[in-house]
Amino acid sequence: MTSRRNFIIASAAGLAGATGLARAETRPGTITRDLPGVALEAEPVGRDGFALALGGGAAKAFAHIPYLQSLDELGIKPKQMTGTSMGSIIGALYASGMSGDEIREYAVDLLTQRQSLLKRLLIDTGETWGSLFNLFRPAVIEPEVLFAALFPEDLPADFSGLEIPLAIVATDFYEQNEYVMREGPLLSAIAASSALPVLLTPVKRDGRVLIDGGFVNPTPFDLLDADRYITIGIDVTGSTIENDGNIPGSFETWAGSFSITEHSIVVEKLKNAAPDLFVAPNVGRYQPLDFFNIETILATVDKDQDAFKRQMEELAEQNR
């Protein structure tokens, strides 16, 4: 394979800059450019198309959507995708054939029309509060019931119905390792990957007890086929949390601790092998459960899209 040269492009608020990777990990021949939250790792000569990894981060993962819209505008369709937690949800929607615009419209409508949201959860499904929320279960919310109520009706029931091959990451609770799902029922795979302890009940699948994949592989770019495709990893574990000088509350501490764990895993993975293009939008100011701030999160990332599209055009040109 043609020898690779490194490009590292990162803002101070991006993950690479926050960890010192932006400068310390560059090798001889590195070209450094000033584009926010974007790091380009390799010269992608001789590979056929793009592969995309979408990381977890709960509500912060809405930041993926503008990047999908940019890919659509450029006429680029990934040939392979991976996703963890909320990244698996957005990845499944995109892999099913929905456009970035359609995903954005669907998500915004779902979360800004709260009466309609409650109707979908309870009336349309025939469910009760007790079937969705139960303090006596291992966690408060039953994820498969929740997602079945929220997802588009035409989402494929099985991986085989997806237009783009997708791998979804969960954590095997008892084996304490990564479990990757590429076939079989789609809904249970997404539910398992997104089963954040305390909030969402663990999922039994394939003889395993599975919880949120963010504990083992928050942004699964390492599962992409880097020999065949130009690889893109979008990480939304967040940059440095804004310090207001106050001691965080119990919930903020719990949520922040999970984000710190995910961030640390991604940092160590980048030291070993980075995707060709690593993107870390500045979403550290948002909390994992800021779902009703979706429009603000989207607007934060919209302004980075011109830089992202320039980098994608450069990658595509190098691959011709």
Secondary structure, 3 states (H helix, E strand, C coil): CCCCCCEEECCCCCHHHHHCHHHHCCCCCCEEECCCCEEECCCCCCCCCEEEEECCCHHHHHHHHHHHHHHHHHCCCCCEEEEECHHHHHHHHHHCCCCHHHHHHHHHHHHHCHHHHHHHHHHHCCCCHHHHECCCCCCCECHHHHHHHHCCCCCCCEHHHCCCCEEEEEEECCCCEEEEECCCEHHHHHHHHCCCCCCECCEEECCEEEEEHHHCCCCCHHHCCCCCCEEEEECCCCCCCCCCCCCCCHHHHHHHHHHHHHHHHHHHHHHHCCCCEEECCCCCCCCCCCHHHHHHHHHHHHCCHHHHHHHHHHHHHHCC
